[in-house]
Amino acid sequence: MTKVIAINGSPRREGNTALLIRHVLEELGNEGVDTEEVNLGGNVARGCTACMQCMENLDGHCVFDDDIVNACIDKMGEADGIILGSPVYFLDVTAEMKGLIDRAGFVSMVNRDLFRRKVGVPVTVMRRAGAISTLNTMMNFMAYSGMIVAGKPVTGVGHEVGSVQKDEEGIRRAHDTGKNMAWLLNALGNRS
């Protein structure tokens, strides 16, 4: 069965980013895609120290095993599709998401590109500004990892928890992107 992992980089587990991600997941579920959500919020996801141990060990993991990153790397490696979601924090992704991207990206690269040819979708929620740089950070990770981005990135507008639900265009885009992701996963089928 086709599987998509959605990683929410928001410290608010039930905030606007989670709500917007779930609209994408709803469409994937409607198309028979198995989905799973992982929350980085409340879990430490320290940044990369450039220790190069992952390059020496070549075991598909970061040498630091005291946080959620290695579990995320495993789930991302097993999935056919990856959704990364982050609210805008000072015009970019959250520190948790950046820690995941840096460490998972390096581990993937030195272990024969673990995430290549996986279908990716970035999701962000902003209050006023910063969506472009936040999406770019996640899309750059996807591009450098050899992933295929499915359609338009998902952007929502909201501040108070739940207010993204009033962003009709953002919700519509999330559903359209979920349909596009399901279609692309189906079109690609089993690939190596």
Steps between C-alpha positions, in 0.01 A plus 500: 500500500616853423604693812544871572661638814408853606741673737366803685781732609275722710541516878118505506399140435139599432565841345433642157783307331356170621153602383626590151707181471189299587315643200775359275484168687122487462530492122778242514279283721210541255730358232597199711843625605612395848607805703675572828560824690811571706534808720837656564342739751604412852782282370856625479634505146845652539691626202780322320845533660688397182672223696500283185426182698206418272746503209726255683226275640284485184216343700222739395499680834640806672748417775286700744222265603344688790221672307237433234716553189610139439142378539396761241781395265379138523139599431602727211714224350213250513238740360418563136412864571609760751308808616698756697304769681622802690346826611697813419737588785703815436450464123607134480438148635499422871823394669357148535438472126841644416668249731315215329580629151871547569555165669265287289630663182861426581426142609301443181770644277785289640285184500435487124221761500241329719224742396557514124190460285264537793209736442515810717268781602588803716230661718521830687275736692583867537353796676620779268827412325772240458319225314735510200821457699341234721379304198837547329684348795283188486498485118879540485530200731269304271681604182847430640377162624385408148133505590214585264281788618130438435331812369466830678635542850230546763478838672243606755436822688417497868612613841274378781468122517230392256494822302658332195164324453362838383758518217286351225769528234760334724263214583410456133870492406567240771228274356620553142857421602386186681325385182809584292726312740275192491487514120879530472561218747260281302658598166848419627388165645780277622827662417858446602 
